[in-house]
Amino acid sequence: MRISILLLLTLLAISCSEKTANVERHYLETDWTLFQGDDEKLISDSISLPSTVHSALLPQIKHPFKGSNEDSLQWITEKDWTYKTTFKVGNETLEKEYVNLHFKGIDTYASILLNGIEILQTDNAFKHWKTDVKPYLKEENQLIIAIQSPLQIEEEKAAANPYSLPEGNRIYTRKAQFQYGWDWGPHLNTMGIVKPVYLEAYDQFKIEDVYIKQNFIQDSIANLTAQIKFSKPITEQLTYQIKVNDSLFPIKITDSLLQSNSYATQEVHFEINQVQLWWPHNIGEPYLYEMEVLVSKDGELMDSKKLKRGIRTIELINEPDDAGTSFFFKVNGVPIFMKGANYIPQNSMQDLVTDQHYENLLSDVVDANMNMLRVWGGGSYENDIFYDKCDEKGILIWQDFMFACAMYPGDARFRESVTEEITQQITRLRNHSSIALWCGNNETSEAWNNWGWQAGRPQAERDSIWEDYRAVFQLAMPKYISELTKEPYWESTPKLGRGNPRYEFESDAHDWRVWHDAYAFEHFEEHVPRFMSEFGFQSHPSYKTVEYINKDGSLNIHSADYASHQKHERGNELIREYMARDFPVPTSDEDYVYMSQLLQAYGMSKGFQAHRRARPYNMGTLYWQLNDCWPAVSWSSIDYFGNWKALHYQAKRDFENLLISNYVKDGVLHSYVVNDDLYDLTSGYTLMIMDFYGKELYQESFVGTAGMNSSNKFHHIDLGSLDIDLSTVYVYTEFGSSRTIDVLVRPKDLKLPKEELSLKSLKTKDGYRVTLKSAIFVKDVFLYSNLKGHFSDNFFDLEPDMEKTLFFETDSDVAPVFKYKTLNGLIKSLQP
């Protein structure tokens, strides 16, 4: 049934009083007890939700994040575990017509008993489970959640399958796949009650879901539909109100909602005049409307739903063109270059991730000028707060479904469970303005076609496995997305693997020739895809993180403790190989950690800038990876403890809307200005080549225009025509508000003078103002302190006789000791 009404926000709001809704919820958050196995060995009688068994055991075990303790804790996953709680329910709740228990996330295989009666069995950690408990509920109740180890269940499912499937038994359990170990994370296969548990009671009916469907935007008017799904068909007459910001409008629907199916949906159409659009934060304001839908019967408020909604359009343009097949996003009709990273779970024990962790990490994303994150398919569908904050901060989300690097089974129960999972997740997340794309899986199609998984299998077996893939990713997912939401769907990322020569020219790419295939960093400049959705390079984490990993608190990166936190079998070898190509190789561990971060930033910057220079051929660069799930050597730009590596500071510079990008090819210096803003910029352009003591050797100045939303080649110089030793100079370029410093040879070939650096600090309200100055050019200044804190800038170049001021933010009342490292100092220390 559809009722059309017009809501004009310019109208005078009608004042009314809002009654308390008929629906009540009671969260069972505290006073849980955890037991081990059937013998009911007490682990803790003070468990709060959410909870994983691993985190509950932390007071009794060696911490899995220190040293090689992970290896000795595999027994936890082999055991069964039981959570118990008791709770009271008042007569008012008991007398409600409907009383349900909700379990928003159980990891994974559980039998749930209420007052000794089994009410539910769970087998999917990504599902929201609900069951009617009115027949079993008493004034005093006992709830038991008995969780079974997944290992034996997976073995039984694997044995029942007529053929083996890649990659291991993890594929049979619908839970976070990274828990089984990855090349950046530990093997910590957790179990537990990982999301809220609550009792919900109501009379007659309740609102199950509200979807604010955006129909169209025309002449500054947004035409919307509120799709209101009820818990059951309603035969009575209801009154609807829709509240937008501070305006409340009563809408009386005169005819009843009659449906014969198991649910009922009412559609209420409305419009917002002079609509303010939601934009990614680097383009405009991510404006959110506060909306509320209220449903009353006979003047009594029965239920209501609040939400925040940004009004915007999002399109994926994937069309044949002269170069191959495009892949880019339009927001509100405007092509937007995507700058960002791949996001993984923030902790292997995800119950330990707090609201503040989300705030800190997503603020770091905005601070680094990123406008998109990809939620990787081997992790988890994130908590609501993650998407709420992305809406508020203007960060677009490429959302993978949780399938990664494997072929999955196709039995009836698995497909049924997956269908429930994906429809629940789409419904949960579809009101978020940050959702830009739904993607079926990570690298599954590429792996099937390029990783040798088909070798040695009969044709019938290959056909059967692929048909199971098709059923989920080519049939079910696009069907439900088209029915339930308006955002685009992408079957698998990447579309083509790097083994296919067309990967550069068609759609999105994961280019791992740098790193896995040990190609030089220059590969990034010579082979630019249409949209880079994964590429990366490892580095060591911060000094504090290295010290945490080592049980003796040392900076020893060769210890057995530390080796257990490098999960890539060739990781350390590759870091050293690449370092020897482009940088001096230090002899001390402290210097080596610093140099590894310079190396990571140096290589990845070549990719960032090449992608941005190539727009509109390339329209996105998402690096692997933003963050860590434990302390480790990894591809992240922010380590587990939230410390920015050199890569994150470099990404912040390379992702500025206005970027000057200089690079050398065949002896010619090419200079580009990339402008992501939606307006042309005309300004003075200056390029100078200076020696390390500040003497100007070359200058070119002119007025130029960087066209809106485009890459513009501004200048080029044949370096061979200049009588200059390129190892003794740097390049300074400025245009508009942008400034950049470059060198013209590999860092290891620079003839840098001995550092002469002065450092002064002054206490401020939130930390310290730090001022640095040098008489000569200083490269890659790295500041660090004995205190926990954050430098507003780091790993930067300092020009001769130019002061640089930055800020060190810290909560500590202790006076800090500031230290620094520079490439100048390292090169000098390694010279005979």
C-alpha positions, 0 to 999 in steps of 0.5 A: 500500500502506498500513501503519497503526502508532501512534507515541505520543511518550510512549513510551520511544524505542528506541536504535539506531545510524544508518548512513550512507545509501546515497545520495551527493551531490556539489555542483558549486558552484565552479570554473566558467568563463563565456564569451560566445557561440560565440567563447568570449570569457572572462568569468571563470574563477572562477564559483561557483553560483548565478550569473547572467550579469549578476552575473558581468559586474559587474566589467567593466560599469557597475553596472545599479543606478546611474544609467541604466546599465540602458539600456546593458546590454540587449546582455547578453540578446541574446547567448548564454553558456556555462558550463563546469566540470571535475570528477573522480569516484571509482571508488566513485561510478562503480560505483554502480547509478544516477548522475544529474545534477541541475540545480535551476534553469537560466535558461532555454534551455540545451543541456547537454553532458557529455564532449561528449555532449548530455544535456539541453535545458532550457526552463523556469527554474522546473523541477528537471531530472534526467538519467541520466549513468552511461553518459557519466561518467568519472573526469575530466569536462567539463560545458558548459551553453550558454545561448541568448538567449531573445529569438530563441526568443520571436520564433519562438514568437510568429510560430508562434502564430496570434494575438498574446497580451498582454502581449508575448513574455515569455509564451512563456518560463517564467522570472521575468516581472518581468525584462522590466521592471515599473512598479517594476523594471528591464528586466534579463533575466538568464540563468544557473545560478540554483540548485544543480547536483549529482551524485547516486549510489546503489544499488538505490533512493532516497527521492525524496520524503516528504510528511507528510500531515495526516489529522485532529486530534482530542482532541489527537491528530494523525493523520498519514501519511508518504507515501514515494515511491521512485525505482522499485518495490521488491520486497524487504522493507524496514524503516521508522523514523520519528523525531519530535523525539528519539524513534525508532520502528522499524516493520517492514513484513512485506509487500513493496511491489509496483507496476507503474507507474513509481514506488512510494509507501509510506504509513506511518500514525502519530499524535502524542499531545498534539500542539502546534499551529503558529500564526501568530506573532501568535497563538501559537507556530509550533511545528515538529516535527523529523521523519526517515524512515529506510528500511533493507534487511537492517539497512543504512540505504538512505536517509533524509529529514529535515524540519520540520513544523508541525501545523495546519489551514488553511481558506479560507472563501469562502461567500455571506453577507448582504453578498456572498461572504466571504474569510477564513482559519481556522487551527486552526479559528480565524478569523485576520485577515491583516496583511501585504504582497506580496513580490517578488524581493529582487534583479533578479540573484537569485543575489546574495540571501544567507541573511542577506538572507532572515533580515533581511527576514523578521525585519523582517516579524515586527517589523512584526507581519505574519502573512502575505506574498503571494509575487507571481506575476510573480517566482519560486518562492522558495528553500527557505530562504525557506519554512523561515524563514517556518515558523520565524517563523510567517509564513503564505504566500499562494503565487502560481504564476508567471503575471502580467498576461498571457494564456499560450499553449496549445501542447502543449509549453507545457502539458507544461512548466507541468504539470511545473513546478506539480507539482514546486513543489507537491511541493517546498513542500507540507510547509511549514506556512507555505503557506496558499493556492495561487493560480493567477495575478496579475490575469490573469482581471481583465485579460482581462475588464476591460483591453480585451484582448478588443477587436477579436478574433473570437469564435473567437479569444477562445474559444481564448485563454480555453480555454487559460486554463481548461486551466491555471488551472481544470483542471490546477492545482486537479486537481494541488493536490487530488491532491498537497496539502491547502491551498486553491486560488484561481484568480486574484487578484483575483476581480473587478477594480475595474471590477466594482461587486461587487469590494467585496463578493465575495472578494479585491480589488486596489483601485487607485483610490487611486494609478492612478485618483488617488482620495483616500485617504479612498476606503480608508475608504469602500470596504472589500472583504472581503479586500484582497490589493493596494493601495498608494502610492509614496514615495521611498527613503532618503537613502542610496539616492537618493545611491547611484542618482545617480552624483554621490552627490547627493540630487538627485531631479530628475536624469536618473540618478534619473528612470530609477529611477521606472518608473511614467509618472505616479509623480512627478506622482501623489506631488506631486498627493497631497502637495498635498492633505494635506501642505505641499509642500517646496521642497528635495529632502531635505525632499521625500523625507521628506514623500513617506514621511510621505504614503505612511504617512499614506494607507496607514494609512487603509486598514490601520485601515479594514480592521481596524475592519471585521472580520469583514466584512473579514479581511485587508489585504496592501499592495503592496509589502514590498520592492524588487528594486533601488534605486528610487522604488516602493510598498515599505515597505523599500527595496532596501538594507533601510532602513525607510520611514515606511510600515514603522514605521506598519505596525508600529503599525497591525498590533499585535494590540491597536489603537486606531483613531480616525477623523473622519467628518462631524464626529464622532470615532469610536474603535474598539478592535480585538483580534486576540488570542484572549481578551477584554481588559477595561481602562480606556479614556481619550481626551483632547484636548490642545493642542500645549502639553499643556493638557487640553481634553477627557477621557473615561474608563471601563472597557471590554471588547474582545472577543476576535478582534473590532472594538469601537466604544468611543466617539464625540464630536461635535466640533462640540459642542466649542469647540476649534480642531481645527487646534491639538490632538491626541488621546491614547487609551489602552486596555490596553497600546495608546497612540495619538496622532491629529490631527483635520485634514489635516497641512497644516492643523495650526498646529504651534508651532516645534519645541523638541526635545532629543536625547541619546544613550548608547553601548550594546553594540549601538549607541546609546540615544537619548532625546528630549524636547520642551516642545511637541507635535512631529509626525512626528519623523524621525531619521537618521544618517551611519552605516548602522543601524536605529532601533527607532522613527521617524516618530513623534509626541512629546507635550509634556514626555514623554521618548521612548527608542529604540535605534539599532542599528549595527555601526559603531565610529564615533560617529554624528551624529544629525539629525532632521526634523519636520513642525513644522519644515517647516511653519515653514520654508515659511511666509512 
